């Protein structure tokens, strides 16, 4: 979340930067300041009353020592105590409301972030490889069906739409890709971690999925209050980043690099039509995620490195892709700067996002109460970053479609052959 001290000192500038995102989040800043003023006023009045109570209490002791009646003064103290309790409640309510508002305000985008209202304003940063020329390219649904790789009817029978069943060589290809991704990112310097696939509500709040995106998430244990306190992980970002929630690190602990494979679960699977054909948008999908916790001075430099690590997957597989930078109107809720990596899918005739690499500045760290002690002994918030390294369904799609041959067979990239155990699917 945003730093209340920064909001207090630069409210107009922050509102202006939030307006670049679109929407009405910038209007919440005035409400935050009103809560902050009410809280601080209540705490000031409470301190004054505490000082008054201290003075009166001394008088009681002096009068009792003289044997005089103290009932009136004692009644005054009880009245002061009641006022203090009332101010405590007012300060607590103001603080709770302020925190609720801050949880609903997105991060500030980087000052150099392209300004725009939607994805049409996202500039292409670079491209890699040649776009393959494939006459009458088949899409991944046709290829997977021809070779018996994926069975959608089976998935619908057991779970409904938005799911897939991989069988035989299809399942082996999925597993080969997962192991290839983990090994590649481990060699890039990331510690492999295996985390729970269920996460607490506070973890979802910590990385910014809640409260804004709750309707898209799979809550598992709504109680009598109707509130879910446990969720299926929408991405490994949530459990992996939250490994350090409520933690005070040493500066020497930084940077922290972690990679994890998890299945991911999301209710929102896109609008009906071509995007829902096959495995491009699903309720459950596999992903390998990269997470870093770094010193604030290195955050945006590390973002360039992390993006390169995600790109290394596509380069090793020989898949044509491009990198775009997200503009202010398209960037994620918690992110300050984001690069999307889009791989070419000839059967779709378009690019598909296969990785999103972001620097969140100290936004997530504040929400998670993750800090480090610097060389001067000050407790500070580190920067967090993450990126898909990569998401499996669209990588699977691009591999089948870019590596298809005219006869309908699929060439397996050399780097993947040791994992898959064959050079082609024919």
VODOVEX-572006 format. One line per 10 residues: number of its first residue (from 0); their letters; for each residue x, y, z of C-alpha. Coordinates in nm, 2 decimals. Layout:
# residues N
NUM> A> X:Y:Z  ...
# end
This chain:
# residues 426
0> XXXXXXXXXX> 0.00:0.00:0.00  0.10:0.36:-0.03  0.29:0.53:0.25  0.05:0.76:0.45  0.34:1.00:0.52  0.40:1.04:0.15  0.02:1.09:0.09  0.01:1.35:0.37  0.30:1.55:0.22  0.23:1.51:-0.15
10> XXXXXXXXXX> -0.15:1.45:-0.18  -0.20:1.66:-0.50  0.09:1.50:-0.68  -0.02:1.15:-0.59  -0.38:1.22:-0.70  -0.24:1.34:-1.04  -0.03:1.02:-1.08  -0.33:0.80:-0.99  -0.54:0.97:-1.24  -0.31:0.85:-1.52
20> XXXXXXXXXX> -0.43:0.49:-1.43  -0.79:0.59:-1.51  -1.08:0.52:-1.28  -1.17:0.70:-0.96  -0.91:0.56:-0.72  -0.75:0.91:-0.69  -1.07:1.03:-0.52  -1.00:0.80:-0.22  -0.70:1.01:-0.13  -0.92:1.28:0.03
30> XXXXXXXXXX> -1.10:1.02:0.23  -0.76:0.88:0.35  -0.65:1.22:0.46  -0.98:1.28:0.64  -0.93:0.95:0.83  -0.57:1.03:0.91  -0.67:1.37:1.04  -0.95:1.22:1.26  -0.71:0.96:1.39  -0.44:1.20:1.48
40> XXXXXXXXXX> -0.69:1.45:1.64  -0.83:1.17:1.86  -0.48:1.06:1.96  -0.37:1.42:2.04  -0.68:1.47:2.25  -0.62:1.14:2.42  -0.27:1.24:2.51  -0.39:1.57:2.66  -0.65:1.39:2.87  -0.39:1.14:2.99
50> XXXXXXXXXX> -0.17:1.43:3.10  -0.48:1.59:3.27  -0.55:1.26:3.44  -0.20:1.23:3.57  -0.22:1.58:3.72  -0.55:1.51:3.89  -0.44:1.18:4.02  -0.15:1.35:4.20  -0.40:1.58:4.36  -0.60:1.29:4.48
60> XXXXXXXXXX> -0.29:1.15:4.65  -0.21:1.48:4.81  -0.57:1.53:4.94  -0.59:1.18:5.08  -0.26:1.24:5.26  -0.43:1.54:5.43  -0.74:1.33:5.50  -0.97:1.54:5.28  -1.26:1.42:5.07  -1.15:1.32:4.71
70> XXXXXXXXXX> -1.49:1.19:4.58  -1.54:1.48:4.34  -1.19:1.46:4.19  -1.22:1.08:4.16  -1.55:1.13:3.97  -1.36:1.37:3.74  -1.10:1.10:3.68  -1.37:0.85:3.59  -1.51:1.10:3.34  -1.16:1.14:3.19
80> XXXXXXXXXX> -1.13:0.76:3.16  -1.46:0.75:2.97  -1.34:1.02:2.73  -1.02:0.84:2.68  -1.20:0.51:2.60  -1.42:0.70:2.35  -1.12:0.86:2.18  -0.95:0.51:2.17  -1.25:0.38:1.98  -1.26:0.68:1.75
90> XXXXXXXXXX> -0.89:0.65:1.67  -0.93:0.27:1.61  -1.22:0.32:1.38  -1.05:0.59:1.18  -0.74:0.38:1.15  -0.93:0.07:1.03  -1.12:0.28:0.78  -0.79:0.44:0.66  -0.63:0.09:0.62  -0.94:-0.03:0.42
100> XXXXXXXXXX> -0.91:0.27:0.19  -0.54:0.22:0.14  -0.59:-0.15:0.05  -0.82:-0.03:-0.24  -0.57:0.23:-0.38  -0.34:0.10:-0.65  0.04:0.15:-0.66  0.19:0.46:-0.82  0.32:0.39:-1.16  0.69:0.46:-1.24
110> XXXXXXXXXX> 0.74:0.83:-1.35  0.86:0.71:-1.69  0.57:0.47:-1.74  0.40:0.53:-2.08  0.08:0.73:-2.03  -0.22:0.58:-2.20  -0.57:0.46:-2.14  -0.55:0.10:-2.26  -0.33:-0.17:-2.43  -0.32:0.03:-2.76
120> XXXXXXXXXX> -0.07:0.27:-2.59  0.17:-0.01:-2.49  0.50:0.03:-2.68  0.70:-0.26:-2.82  1.04:-0.26:-2.65  1.21:-0.54:-2.85  1.15:-0.85:-3.06  1.35:-1.17:-3.08  1.37:-1.42:-3.36  1.20:-1.45:-3.69
130> XXXXXXXXXX> 0.82:-1.49:-3.72  0.78:-1.84:-3.87  0.61:-1.85:-4.21  0.37:-2.14:-4.20  0.13:-2.20:-4.48  -0.22:-2.28:-4.36  -0.11:-2.30:-4.00  -0.32:-2.52:-3.78  -0.41:-2.40:-3.43  -0.32:-2.58:-3.12
140> XXXXXXXXXX> -0.67:-2.73:-3.08  -0.64:-2.90:-3.42  -0.29:-3.02:-3.35  -0.37:-3.15:-3.00  -0.68:-3.33:-3.12  -0.49:-3.48:-3.42  -0.22:-3.63:-3.18  -0.45:-3.70:-2.88  -0.26:-3.46:-2.66  -0.55:-3.28:-2.49
150> XXXXXXXXXX> -0.91:-3.40:-2.42  -1.16:-3.12:-2.35  -1.47:-3.34:-2.33  -1.31:-3.54:-2.05  -1.24:-3.22:-1.86  -1.59:-3.08:-1.91  -1.73:-3.41:-1.78  -1.54:-3.39:-1.45  -1.51:-3.02:-1.39  -1.70:-2.82:-1.65
160> XXXXXXXXXX> -1.58:-2.57:-1.91  -1.25:-2.39:-1.87  -1.05:-2.70:-1.79  -0.84:-2.95:-1.98  -0.72:-3.31:-1.95  -0.37:-3.38:-2.09  -0.31:-3.74:-2.18  -0.02:-3.96:-2.31  0.23:-3.75:-2.49  0.03:-3.44:-2.41
170> XXXXXXXXXX> 0.07:-3.49:-2.04  0.44:-3.58:-2.09  0.49:-3.25:-2.29  0.33:-3.05:-2.01  0.56:-3.22:-1.75  0.86:-3.18:-1.97  0.80:-2.81:-2.00  0.75:-2.77:-1.62  1.08:-2.94:-1.55  1.26:-2.75:-1.82
180> XXXXXXXXXX> 1.13:-2.42:-1.68  1.24:-2.50:-1.32  1.58:-2.62:-1.43  1.64:-2.32:-1.65  1.54:-2.07:-1.38  1.73:-2.25:-1.11  2.04:-2.22:-1.33  1.96:-1.84:-1.35  2.01:-1.82:-0.98  1.67:-1.89:-0.83
190> XXXXXXXXXX> 1.61:-2.11:-0.53  1.34:-2.37:-0.61  1.06:-2.37:-0.35  0.75:-2.59:-0.32  0.46:-2.41:-0.15  0.10:-2.48:-0.04  -0.16:-2.43:-0.31  -0.40:-2.28:-0.05  -0.34:-1.94:0.09  -0.48:-1.73:0.38
200> XXXXXXXXXX> -0.69:-1.42:0.31  -0.41:-1.19:0.45  -0.17:-1.34:0.20  -0.40:-1.25:-0.08  -0.43:-0.90:0.06  -0.05:-0.88:0.10  0.02:-0.92:-0.27  -0.28:-0.71:-0.38  -0.52:-0.97:-0.52  -0.77:-0.87:-0.24
210> XXXXXXXXXX> -0.99:-0.69:-0.20  -1.01:-0.57:-0.56  -1.02:-0.91:-0.74  -1.20:-1.13:-0.50  -1.48:-1.21:-0.75  -1.22:-1.37:-0.97  -1.07:-1.59:-0.70  -1.17:-1.94:-0.56  -1.25:-1.89:-0.19  -1.29:-2.22:-0.01
220> XXXXXXXXXX> -1.43:-2.16:0.34  -1.69:-1.89:0.36  -1.82:-1.90:0.72  -2.13:-1.76:0.88  -1.99:-1.41:0.82  -1.98:-1.48:0.45  -1.61:-1.41:0.43  -1.36:-1.64:0.28  -1.04:-1.69:0.48  -0.87:-1.94:0.26
230> XXXXXXXXXX> -0.82:-1.94:-0.12  -0.69:-2.15:-0.40  -0.37:-1.97:-0.51  -0.43:-1.77:-0.83  -0.06:-1.76:-0.89  0.26:-1.88:-0.71  0.33:-1.51:-0.65  0.10:-1.52:-0.36  0.24:-1.80:-0.14  0.60:-1.74:-0.25
240> XXXXXXXXXX> 0.61:-1.37:-0.18  0.43:-1.42:0.15  0.70:-1.66:0.27  0.85:-1.34:0.41  0.54:-1.16:0.54  0.57:-1.02:0.90  0.95:-1.07:0.87  1.25:-0.84:0.95  1.54:-0.93:0.73  1.90:-0.83:0.75
250> XXXXXXXXXX> 2.03:-0.62:0.46  2.27:-0.91:0.39  1.98:-1.14:0.32  1.90:-0.94:0.00  1.85:-1.02:-0.27  1.62:-1.32:-0.24  1.54:-1.51:-0.55  1.28:-1.79:-0.56  1.12:-2.00:-0.83  0.81:-2.22:-0.79
260> XXXXXXXXXX> 0.58:-2.43:-0.99  0.21:-2.43:-0.89  -0.12:-2.49:-1.05  -0.32:-2.16:-1.06  -0.69:-2.11:-1.01  -0.90:-1.82:-1.14  -1.28:-1.80:-1.19  -1.26:-1.54:-1.47  -1.17:-1.72:-1.79  -1.25:-1.45:-2.04
270> XXXXXXXXXX> -1.53:-1.38:-2.28  -1.69:-1.64:-2.50  -1.54:-1.69:-2.85  -1.20:-1.76:-3.00  -1.00:-1.67:-2.68  -1.18:-1.95:-2.49  -1.10:-2.20:-2.76  -0.85:-2.46:-2.64  -0.62:-2.38:-2.35  -0.55:-2.01:-2.40
280> XXXXXXXXXX> -0.78:-1.90:-2.11  -0.86:-2.15:-1.83  -0.98:-2.17:-1.47  -0.69:-2.40:-1.38  -0.35:-2.38:-1.54  0.02:-2.45:-1.46  0.28:-2.18:-1.41  0.64:-2.14:-1.30  0.68:-1.81:-1.12  0.99:-1.60:-1.04
290> XXXXXXXXXX> 0.99:-1.39:-0.72  1.26:-1.15:-0.60  1.30:-0.94:-0.28  1.56:-0.68:-0.33  1.71:-0.35:-0.19  1.51:-0.05:-0.30  1.81:0.10:-0.48  1.82:-0.20:-0.72  1.45:-0.26:-0.79  1.41:-0.14:-1.15
300> XXXXXXXXXX> 1.76:-0.26:-1.25  1.66:-0.61:-1.12  1.33:-0.59:-1.32  1.54:-0.58:-1.64  1.73:-0.88:-1.53  1.42:-1.07:-1.42  1.26:-1.00:-1.76  1.57:-1.14:-1.93  1.54:-1.46:-1.72  1.18:-1.50:-1.84
310> XXXXXXXXXX> 1.29:-1.43:-2.20  1.56:-1.70:-2.18  1.29:-1.97:-2.18  1.16:-1.86:-2.52  1.51:-1.81:-2.66  1.62:-2.16:-2.56  1.31:-2.30:-2.72  1.37:-2.09:-3.04  1.02:-1.92:-3.02  0.96:-1.58:-3.17
320> XXXXXXXXXX> 0.84:-1.33:-2.92  0.82:-0.96:-2.84  0.84:-0.75:-2.52  0.60:-0.46:-2.45  0.59:-0.21:-2.17  0.25:-0.16:-2.01  0.11:0.19:-2.01  -0.05:0.36:-1.71  -0.40:0.25:-1.80  -0.32:-0.11:-1.86
330> XXXXXXXXXX> -0.07:-0.19:-1.58  -0.16:-0.41:-1.29  -0.31:-0.29:-0.96  0.00:-0.34:-0.75  0.27:-0.28:-1.01  0.48:0.03:-1.07  0.64:-0.09:-1.39  0.56:-0.40:-1.60  0.69:-0.57:-1.91  0.47:-0.83:-2.09
340> XXXXXXXXXX> 0.64:-1.10:-2.30  0.42:-1.20:-2.59  0.49:-1.51:-2.79  0.38:-1.55:-3.15  0.10:-1.81:-3.21  0.06:-1.86:-3.59  -0.25:-2.07:-3.56  -0.41:-1.78:-3.37  -0.26:-1.52:-3.60  -0.16:-1.31:-3.30
350> XXXXXXXXXX> 0.07:-1.27:-3.00  -0.02:-1.43:-2.67  0.10:-1.30:-2.33  0.32:-1.57:-2.18  0.48:-1.37:-1.90  0.42:-1.05:-1.71  0.73:-0.92:-1.52  0.67:-0.64:-1.26  0.84:-0.43:-1.00  0.60:-0.35:-0.72
360> XXXXXXXXXX> 0.84:-0.10:-0.53  0.76:-0.13:-0.16  0.38:-0.16:-0.22  0.35:-0.53:-0.14  0.61:-0.52:0.14  0.41:-0.26:0.32  0.09:-0.47:0.29  0.28:-0.78:0.42  0.48:-0.59:0.69  0.80:-0.72:0.53
370> XXXXXXXXXX> 1.10:-0.51:0.63  1.48:-0.52:0.64  1.73:-0.35:0.87  1.98:-0.14:0.67  2.34:-0.06:0.75  2.24:0.23:0.97  2.01:0.02:1.17  1.69:0.16:1.02  1.39:-0.07:0.94  1.30:-0.02:0.58
380> XXXXXXXXXX> 1.07:-0.18:0.32  1.24:-0.38:0.04  1.11:-0.39:-0.32  0.94:-0.70:-0.44  0.93:-0.82:-0.80  0.78:-1.12:-0.99  0.74:-1.26:-1.33  0.60:-1.57:-1.50  0.89:-1.79:-1.59  0.66:-1.88:-1.77
390> XXXXXXXXXX> 0.28:-1.96:-1.78  0.24:-2.31:-1.94  -0.08:-2.30:-2.14  0.02:-2.03:-2.38  0.38:-2.16:-2.40  0.23:-2.50:-2.49  0.01:-2.33:-2.76  0.30:-2.14:-2.91  0.53:-2.44:-2.91  0.28:-2.65:-3.10
400> XXXXXXXXXX> 0.19:-2.38:-3.34  0.54:-2.25:-3.41  0.70:-2.59:-3.43  0.44:-2.76:-3.65  0.53:-2.90:-3.99  0.33:-2.91:-4.31  0.24:-3.27:-4.25  0.09:-3.19:-3.91  0.37:-3.33:-3.70  0.54:-3.12:-3.43
410> XXXXXXXXXX> 0.91:-3.07:-3.39  1.03:-3.07:-3.03  1.29:-2.79:-2.97  1.64:-2.93:-2.90  1.66:-2.79:-2.55  1.34:-2.98:-2.46  1.42:-3.32:-2.62  1.60:-3.45:-2.31  1.30:-3.38:-2.10  1.04:-3.50:-2.35
420> XXXXXX> 1.23:-3.81:-2.46  1.16:-3.77:-2.84  1.24:-3.53:-3.12  0.89:-3.50:-3.26  0.52:-3.57:-3.21  0.41:-3.75:-3.52
# end
